[in-house]
Amino acid sequence: MPAASAHDNTAGTILLDQAAERCGMRLEEALVDQVFKDEVLIHGTLLNVGVEVVHGRPDDQRAR
């Protein structure tokens, strides 16, 4: 796990590496928060992992 002070993109690429490794490099898709920028999307491409940016939650999943 990256340090709390790590930049979002650095943390995102590290976590993507860890997730792919734990899945035996069979990870096909990852959903990420909108704070991640192109660096994480590009890194996913290098790992052959589709990275989709999720913009908020559907209305039925919002905190009440």
N, C-alpha and C positions, 0 to 999 in steps of 0.2 A: 504494500500500500504506500503510495507516495505521501510525502510530508504535507501537512495542511497548508504550508506556505507555497507549495508548488503551483505554478501557473496552470490554469484550467486545461490548456492544450497539452502541456507536458504530462499532467495527470491523466488526461484522456488517452494519450498514446500508450502510457505505461499500463493502464488498466486494460486497454484493448489487447496489448501483448499478453498480459496475464490471462485474460479470458480465452484467447485463442490457444494458448499453451495448455490450459486446463482442459480444454475441449479436444485435445489431441490434434490441434490445427484443423479441426473440422467445423469450426464456427463459421456460419454462413451469413448471419445478419446480426447487427447490434443497433439498438435504439439509444440515442444520446439526447441530452438536454440541449436546448438552443444556445447555451453559453459556449458550446464548442464550436470552433471555427474550422476553416478548410483544412488545417493541419491534421486534424483527427480523421476527416473524411479521406484525405489523401493517404494517410497511414493505413486506413482500412483497406483501401484499394491495393496497396502493396502486400497486404496479408490475404488478399482475396476474400475480404469480409465486406459485405454491403453495410454501410453505415447510414442510418436514416435519422434525421434530426426531427425530434418530436416537439411541437409547439403547443405547450399546455396540455391539459387533460380534457377528455370529453366531459360535458356537463354532468353526467351521471357519476363521475368519479371525483368531483371537486369536494374538498373538505367542507363540512357543514357546520 
